[in-house]
């Protein structure tokens, strides 16, 4: 596989957004203050026709892209706009660990590794969220199929070679990881943890949200189409 020289190492952080006017500047400020450094660019891809999230962005150096709605489509559009040779797909309510750049660089120093993700933590002190996050991290380590909220990263050249994300209404992250795994490429799970918001669990209820997510994954793995699964999930 492609070997990325340190001198040419540039990360493009791609954030698909949809009506995130209240939170996006907090996310961007955290990125700027987390030690990501000069070897990163940040690309926001807005799926709202009004581009309302892009309009409230305070950071002057952010690359702004408009797209039709759909996380897979938005992330593909961000990849096309990226100048980096490493792509990080970051949810707008998720924070990268402070050492993310060095951790990704170290993971990709292995020429057999094409991409990976981080372990998960949830922004809450409640024990139930710690259990959910621990289970998610363990699952991704066993299956080597991380979810999108674990900040998936991948070599850009490989991303395009394998065809990018499928434009499907849900499970685009899992589908990509399964495709990579079937082709026997290596995915690295970094033990450093991203922090994702607990807002969906709080809004929908911890038990309902967790069981719903398990149910969707189960029936997806049995072959149910994502176009049918979307009825169970509000993106």
C-alpha positions as CSV (number, residue, x, y, z in Angstrom):
1,X,0.0,0.0,0.0
2,X,0.9,3.7,-0.4
3,X,3.5,4.9,2.1
4,X,2.8,8.5,3.2
5,X,6.0,10.4,3.9
6,X,6.0,12.6,7.0
7,X,7.0,15.7,4.9
8,X,3.8,15.2,2.8
9,X,1.5,14.3,5.6
10,X,-1.6,16.5,5.5
11,X,-4.9,15.6,7.2
12,X,-8.3,16.9,5.8
13,X,-11.0,16.8,8.5
14,X,-14.3,16.5,6.7
15,X,-17.4,17.4,8.8
16,X,-20.9,16.8,7.2
17,X,-23.4,19.2,8.8
18,X,-27.1,19.7,8.7
19,X,-28.7,22.5,10.8
20,X,-25.8,22.6,13.3
21,X,-25.9,26.4,13.8
22,X,-25.9,26.2,17.6
23,X,-23.0,23.8,18.0
24,X,-20.6,24.1,15.0
25,X,-18.5,26.9,16.3
26,X,-17.9,25.1,19.5
27,X,-16.7,22.0,17.5
28,X,-14.4,24.2,15.3
29,X,-13.0,26.0,18.4
30,X,-12.2,22.6,20.0
31,X,-10.4,21.5,16.8
32,X,-8.4,24.7,16.7
33,X,-7.4,24.3,20.4
34,X,-6.7,20.6,20.4
35,X,-3.2,20.7,19.0
36,X,-4.2,19.5,15.5
37,X,-1.6,22.0,14.2
38,X,-0.8,23.3,10.7
39,X,-0.9,19.9,9.1
40,X,-4.7,19.8,9.0
41,X,-7.4,21.5,6.9
42,X,-11.1,21.6,8.0
43,X,-13.8,21.1,5.4
44,X,-17.5,21.7,6.3
45,X,-20.1,20.1,3.9
46,X,-23.6,21.5,4.5
47,X,-26.5,19.4,3.4
48,X,-29.1,22.1,4.0
49,X,-30.2,24.0,0.8
50,X,-29.9,27.3,2.7
51,X,-26.4,26.6,3.8
52,X,-27.4,27.9,7.2
53,X,-24.6,26.2,9.2
54,X,-21.9,27.6,6.9
55,X,-23.3,31.1,7.4
56,X,-22.6,31.2,11.1
57,X,-19.0,29.8,11.0
58,X,-16.6,32.1,12.7
59,X,-13.3,30.4,11.7
60,X,-11.9,32.1,8.5
61,X,-9.8,29.2,7.3
62,X,-12.5,26.6,7.1
63,X,-13.3,25.3,3.6
64,X,-17.0,25.6,3.0
65,X,-18.8,23.2,0.6
66,X,-22.5,23.0,-0.2
67,X,-24.1,19.6,-1.0
68,X,-27.4,17.9,-1.3
69,X,-28.5,16.2,1.9
70,X,-27.1,12.8,2.8
71,X,-24.1,12.0,5.0
72,X,-22.4,9.7,2.5
73,X,-22.9,12.1,-0.4
74,X,-21.7,15.0,1.8
75,X,-18.6,13.2,2.9
76,X,-17.8,12.2,-0.7
77,X,-18.1,15.9,-1.7
78,X,-15.7,16.8,1.1
79,X,-13.2,14.2,-0.1
80,X,-13.3,15.7,-3.6
81,X,-12.5,19.2,-2.1
82,X,-9.7,17.9,0.2
83,X,-6.1,18.7,-0.3
84,X,-4.8,16.3,2.3
85,X,-3.6,12.8,1.6
86,X,-5.4,11.5,4.8
87,X,-9.1,12.0,5.3
88,X,-10.8,12.1,8.7
89,X,-14.6,12.0,8.7
90,X,-15.8,13.7,11.8
91,X,-19.4,14.1,13.1
92,X,-20.2,17.6,14.0
93,X,-21.0,16.6,17.7
94,X,-17.7,14.7,18.2
95,X,-14.4,15.9,19.5
96,X,-11.1,14.4,18.5
97,X,-8.5,13.6,21.2
98,X,-5.7,16.2,21.5
99,X,-3.1,13.8,20.0
100,X,-5.2,12.8,17.1
101,X,-2.7,13.9,14.4
102,X,0.2,12.0,15.9
103,X,-2.0,8.9,16.6
104,X,-3.2,8.8,12.9
105,X,0.3,9.4,11.6
106,X,1.6,6.4,13.8
107,X,-1.2,4.2,12.7
108,X,-0.6,4.9,9.0
109,X,3.2,4.4,9.3
110,X,2.3,0.7,8.9
111,X,2.0,0.4,5.1
112,X,-0.5,-2.4,5.5
113,X,-3.0,-0.1,7.3
114,X,-5.3,1.9,5.0
115,X,-7.4,3.6,7.7
116,X,-9.0,3.2,11.0
117,X,-10.9,5.0,13.8
118,X,-10.7,5.8,17.5
119,X,-12.2,4.2,20.6
120,X,-15.4,5.9,21.7
121,X,-16.4,7.9,24.8
122,X,-19.6,9.8,25.4
123,X,-19.8,13.2,26.9
124,X,-21.6,12.4,30.1
125,X,-20.7,11.3,33.7
126,X,-23.5,8.8,33.8
127,X,-22.3,5.2,34.2
128,X,-24.7,3.9,31.5
129,X,-22.9,6.0,28.9
130,X,-19.6,4.6,29.9
131,X,-20.9,1.1,29.5
132,X,-22.3,1.9,26.0
133,X,-19.0,3.4,24.9
134,X,-17.0,0.5,26.3
135,X,-19.2,-2.0,24.5
136,X,-18.9,0.0,21.2
137,X,-15.2,0.2,21.4
138,X,-14.9,-3.5,22.2
139,X,-17.3,-4.4,19.3
140,X,-15.2,-2.3,16.8
141,X,-12.0,-4.0,18.0
142,X,-13.4,-7.5,17.5
143,X,-15.2,-6.8,14.2
144,X,-12.8,-4.2,12.8
145,X,-15.9,-2.3,11.7
146,X,-16.0,1.0,13.5
147,X,-19.0,3.4,13.3
148,X,-18.8,7.0,12.0
149,X,-19.0,8.5,15.4
150,X,-15.5,7.0,16.1
151,X,-14.0,9.4,13.6
152,X,-13.1,7.2,10.7
153,X,-9.8,8.1,8.9
154,X,-8.5,6.7,5.6
155,X,-5.8,7.3,3.1
156,X,-7.3,9.5,0.4
157,X,-5.9,7.6,-2.6
158,X,-7.3,4.4,-1.2
159,X,-10.7,6.0,-0.4
160,X,-11.1,6.9,-4.1
161,X,-9.7,3.6,-5.3
162,X,-12.3,1.7,-3.3
163,X,-15.1,3.9,-4.5
164,X,-15.8,6.1,-1.4
165,X,-19.0,6.0,0.5
166,X,-22.1,4.5,-1.1
167,X,-24.8,7.1,-1.4
168,X,-27.3,5.3,0.9
169,X,-29.6,6.9,3.5
170,X,-28.0,5.1,6.5
171,X,-25.1,2.7,7.4
172,X,-22.7,4.3,4.9
173,X,-19.9,4.0,7.4
174,X,-20.5,0.4,8.2
175,X,-20.9,-0.5,4.5
176,X,-17.5,1.1,3.7
177,X,-15.7,-0.7,6.6
178,X,-17.3,-4.0,5.6
179,X,-16.1,-3.5,2.0
180,X,-12.6,-2.8,3.2
181,X,-12.6,-5.8,5.4
182,X,-13.9,-8.1,2.7
183,X,-10.9,-7.0,0.5
184,X,-8.6,-8.0,3.5
185,X,-7.2,-4.5,4.0
186,X,-6.0,-3.6,7.5
187,X,-8.0,-1.2,9.8
188,X,-6.4,0.2,12.9
189,X,-8.5,1.0,16.0
190,X,-6.6,3.7,18.0
191,X,-7.1,3.4,21.8
192,X,-7.3,7.1,22.3
193,X,-10.9,8.2,22.6
194,X,-13.1,10.6,20.7
195,X,-15.8,12.2,22.7
196,X,-19.3,12.2,21.1
197,X,-22.3,14.0,22.4
198,X,-25.0,12.2,24.4
199,X,-27.7,14.4,22.9
200,X,-29.3,11.6,20.8
201,X,-29.5,9.2,23.7
202,X,-30.9,12.0,25.9
203,X,-33.5,13.0,23.3
204,X,-34.7,9.5,22.4
205,X,-34.0,7.7,25.7
206,X,-31.0,5.6,26.5
207,X,-32.7,2.2,26.3
208,X,-34.7,2.9,23.2
209,X,-31.8,4.5,21.3
210,X,-29.4,1.6,22.2
211,X,-31.8,-1.2,21.4
212,X,-32.9,0.6,18.2
213,X,-29.2,0.9,17.1
214,X,-28.6,-2.8,17.8
215,X,-31.8,-3.7,15.9
216,X,-30.8,-1.7,12.9
217,X,-27.4,-3.2,12.7
218,X,-28.7,-6.7,13.1
219,X,-31.3,-6.5,10.3
220,X,-28.8,-4.7,8.1
221,X,-26.4,-7.6,8.5
222,X,-29.1,-9.9,7.4
223,X,-29.4,-8.0,4.2
224,X,-32.2,-5.5,4.7
225,X,-31.8,-2.5,2.5
226,X,-30.7,0.9,4.0
227,X,-33.6,2.5,2.2
228,X,-35.9,0.4,4.4
229,X,-33.9,0.9,7.5
230,X,-34.1,4.7,7.4
231,X,-37.6,4.6,8.7
232,X,-36.2,3.5,12.1
233,X,-33.7,6.3,12.3
234,X,-34.0,10.1,12.1
235,X,-30.8,11.6,10.7
